[in-house]
Amino acid sequence: MRIERRKYWLFLAAGILDILLVDFVTKLLVNKGIIREFVFIQDFFYLTPPHKNEGIAFGIGLPMSFQIFGSVIILYLLYQVGMEYIYREETASIWKPYLLGAILGGGLGNLIDRVLYGYVIDFIVLKPFPVFNVADIGITVGLVVLFATILLSSKKSETRH
């Protein structure tokens, strides 16, 4: 059973907007000092004052023009490949376009930071990972869950054939 294309677009847009909105609001609140340092688990999980991440993933340094251009290309390719896969799927799932939207929304959130400020605002610490933000959560969780659902659906289709 296939889902109407309108529903794919709706859930894709919802995933993008959900992550973009929460990312924007949390970064704004951290920058304004409304969200302050807060320890959830001592030396393991806490919020910090805003960190200026001038690099890409894990703080890897690259020229800003390359970061922006590379981000745009990667987001475009992710969108193209993701939508092609989702539209070809035999099994209906509204979660796959939503997860793709979360990935794209996270990428857009960080891209907007790079364009506006020249760096990405990070403020969440979960040891041993580098400091990150809500956009990074959207990208990471979206990728992990999307790949897991793809693997599970491909295993189900293999057992049916």
C-alpha positions in Angstrom: 0.0 0.0 0.0 1.4 3.4 -1.0 0.9 6.6 0.8 -0.2 9.6 -1.2 2.6 12.0 -2.1 0.9 14.8 -0.2 1.3 12.9 3.0 5.0 12.3 2.3 5.5 16.0 1.8 3.5 16.8 4.9 5.5 14.5 7.1 8.8 15.6 5.5 7.9 19.2 6.2 6.8 18.4 9.8 10.2 16.7 10.5 12.1 19.7 9.0 10.1 22.3 10.9 10.0 20.4 14.2 13.8 20.2 14.4 14.4 23.7 13.0 12.0 25.3 15.4 13.3 23.5 18.5 16.9 24.1 17.4 16.3 27.8 16.8 14.4 28.3 20.1 17.0 26.4 22.2 19.9 28.3 20.7 18.2 31.6 21.2 17.4 30.8 24.8 21.0 29.7 25.5 22.4 32.8 23.8 20.1 35.1 25.8 21.2 33.3 29.0 17.6 32.1 29.7 18.8 28.5 29.5 21.9 28.4 31.7 24.3 25.8 32.8 22.5 22.9 34.2 23.8 19.5 35.3 21.6 16.5 34.8 24.3 13.9 35.7 27.6 15.2 37.1 30.5 15.0 34.6 28.4 13.1 32.1 25.3 15.0 30.9 24.9 18.7 31.3 24.2 22.0 29.5 27.0 24.6 29.1 27.2 28.2 28.0 27.1 28.4 24.2 30.2 27.0 22.5 31.2 28.4 19.1 31.9 25.3 16.9 33.8 26.7 13.9 34.3 23.3 12.4 32.2 20.6 11.0 31.3 17.3 12.7 33.4 16.8 15.9 34.9 20.3 15.4 37.0 19.3 12.3 38.3 22.6 10.9 37.6 23.4 7.2 37.3 26.8 5.5 33.8 28.3 6.0 33.0 28.5 2.3 33.7 24.8 2.0 31.6 24.0 5.0 28.6 26.0 3.6 29.0 24.6 0.0 29.5 21.1 1.3 26.5 21.3 3.6 24.2 22.5 0.8 25.5 19.6 -1.5 25.1 17.0 1.2 21.6 18.2 2.2 20.5 18.1 -1.5 21.9 14.6 -2.0 20.3 13.4 1.2 17.0 14.8 0.1 17.2 13.3 -3.4 18.3 9.8 -2.3 15.9 9.8 0.7 12.9 10.8 -1.3 13.7 8.4 -4.1 14.0 5.5 -1.7 10.8 6.5 0.2 8.7 6.9 -3.0 9.9 3.5 -4.3 9.1 1.7 -1.0 6.4 -0.9 -1.3 5.4 -0.6 2.3 3.7 2.5 3.5 5.4 4.5 6.2 4.9 8.0 7.3 7.8 7.8 9.7 10.5 7.6 7.0 9.7 11.0 5.4 9.5 12.5 9.0 12.9 11.0 9.9 14.3 12.3 6.6 12.8 15.7 7.5 14.5 15.6 10.9 17.9 14.9 9.3 17.3 17.8 6.8 16.0 20.1 9.5 19.1 19.5 11.6 21.4 20.1 8.7 19.5 23.3 7.8 19.7 24.5 11.4 23.4 24.1 11.5 23.8 25.6 8.0 21.8 28.7 9.1 24.2 29.1 12.0 27.2 28.9 9.7 25.8 31.4 7.3 24.6 33.9 9.9 27.4 33.6 12.5 30.3 31.7 10.9 30.0 29.0 13.5 27.5 26.5 15.0 26.1 27.1 18.5 26.5 24.0 20.7 25.5 23.7 24.3 24.7 20.1 25.2 27.4 17.8 26.7 27.0 14.1 26.8 30.4 12.5 27.6 32.4 11.2 25.8 30.9 13.0 22.7 31.8 16.6 21.7 29.4 19.4 22.7 26.4 19.4 20.4 22.9 21.0 19.8 19.3 20.0 18.9 20.1 20.1 15.2 22.8 17.4 15.8 20.3 15.3 17.7 17.8 15.6 14.7 20.6 14.5 12.3 21.9 11.6 14.5 18.6 10.2 15.7 17.1 10.6 12.3 19.9 8.8 10.6 20.1 6.0 13.1 16.3 5.3 13.2 15.9 5.7 9.5 18.7 3.2 8.7 17.2 0.9 11.3 13.8 1.0 9.7 15.3 0.5 6.3 17.2 -2.5 7.5 14.2 -4.0 9.3 11.9 -3.4 6.3 14.4 -5.0 3.9 14.8 -8.0 6.2 11.0 -8.4 6.3 10.8 -8.2 2.5 13.5 -10.8 2.2 11.7 -13.3 4.5 8.5 -12.8 2.4 10.2 -13.7 -0.9 
